[in-house]
Protein backbone atom coordinates (compact mmCIF):
# COMPACT_ATOMS: atom_id res chain seq x y z
CA UNK A 1 0.00 0.00 0.00
CA UNK A 2 1.30 3.45 -0.85
CA UNK A 3 0.27 7.09 -0.84
CA UNK A 4 -0.59 8.52 -4.26
CA UNK A 5 -0.92 12.17 -5.18
CA UNK A 6 -3.27 13.46 -7.84
CA UNK A 7 -3.58 16.85 -9.50
CA UNK A 8 -6.75 18.36 -10.90
CA UNK A 9 -6.64 21.37 -13.17
CA UNK A 10 -8.46 24.53 -12.12
CA UNK A 11 -10.42 26.55 -14.62
CA UNK A 12 -9.72 29.96 -13.08
CA UNK A 13 -6.30 29.68 -11.38
CA UNK A 14 -2.86 28.44 -12.38
CA UNK A 15 -2.26 26.23 -9.34
CA UNK A 16 -3.93 22.80 -9.49
CA UNK A 17 -5.93 21.12 -6.76
CA UNK A 18 -3.92 18.42 -5.04
CA UNK A 19 -5.35 15.47 -3.16
CA UNK A 20 -4.00 12.22 -1.71
CA UNK A 21 -5.32 8.68 -1.64
CA UNK A 22 -4.14 5.16 -0.87
CA UNK A 23 -3.38 2.64 -3.59
CA UNK A 24 -2.20 -0.94 -3.62
CA UNK A 25 -0.23 -2.70 -6.34
CA UNK A 26 -1.40 -6.19 -7.31
CA UNK A 27 0.19 -8.37 -9.97
CA UNK A 28 -2.07 -9.14 -12.92
CA UNK A 29 -1.00 -12.51 -14.41
CA UNK A 30 -3.08 -12.04 -17.57
CA UNK A 31 -1.27 -8.90 -18.69
CA UNK A 32 1.98 -9.61 -16.78
CA UNK A 33 1.90 -6.13 -15.29
CA UNK A 34 1.12 -4.63 -11.91
CA UNK A 35 -2.38 -3.27 -11.44
CA UNK A 36 -2.99 -0.33 -9.09
CA UNK A 37 -6.12 -0.56 -6.95
CA UNK A 38 -7.72 2.45 -5.26
CA UNK A 39 -8.16 1.86 -1.52
CA UNK A 40 -9.22 5.07 0.26
CA UNK A 41 -9.35 8.86 -0.03
CA UNK A 42 -7.04 10.70 2.38
CA UNK A 43 -7.72 14.37 1.61
CA UNK A 44 -5.90 17.50 0.46
CA UNK A 45 -3.08 16.91 3.00
CA UNK A 46 -1.38 13.59 3.87
CA UNK A 47 -2.22 14.00 7.56
CA UNK A 48 -4.90 11.96 9.36
CA UNK A 49 -6.32 12.14 12.85
CA UNK A 50 -6.37 8.91 14.80
CA UNK A 51 -10.18 8.62 14.50
CA UNK A 52 -10.15 9.05 10.72
CA UNK A 53 -7.26 6.57 10.42
CA UNK A 54 -9.25 4.01 12.41
CA UNK A 55 -12.27 4.45 10.12
CA UNK A 56 -10.13 4.06 7.00
CA UNK A 57 -8.36 0.99 8.42
CA UNK A 58 -11.72 -0.58 9.26
CA UNK A 59 -13.07 0.20 5.79
CA UNK A 60 -10.15 -1.29 3.84
CA UNK A 61 -9.49 -4.16 6.24
CA UNK A 62 -6.07 -3.35 7.65
CA UNK A 63 -4.62 -2.27 10.98
CA UNK A 64 -3.50 1.13 12.21
CA UNK A 65 0.09 -0.15 12.26
CA UNK A 66 -0.10 -0.90 8.54
CA UNK A 67 -1.31 2.65 7.91
CA UNK A 68 1.54 4.04 10.03
CA UNK A 69 4.03 2.18 7.81
CA UNK A 70 2.81 3.99 4.66
CA UNK A 71 5.57 6.35 3.56
CA UNK A 72 4.53 10.00 3.59
CA UNK A 73 1.33 9.48 5.60
CA UNK A 74 1.23 11.10 9.02
CA UNK A 75 -1.21 10.04 11.75
CA UNK A 76 -1.64 12.49 14.62
CA UNK A 77 -3.42 12.31 17.94
CA UNK A 78 -6.53 14.47 18.02
ABEGO torsion letter per residue (X at the ends): XBBBBBBBBBAABABBBBBBBBBBBBBBAAAGBBBBBBABBAEABABBBAAAAAAAAAAAGBBAAAAAABBGBBBBBX
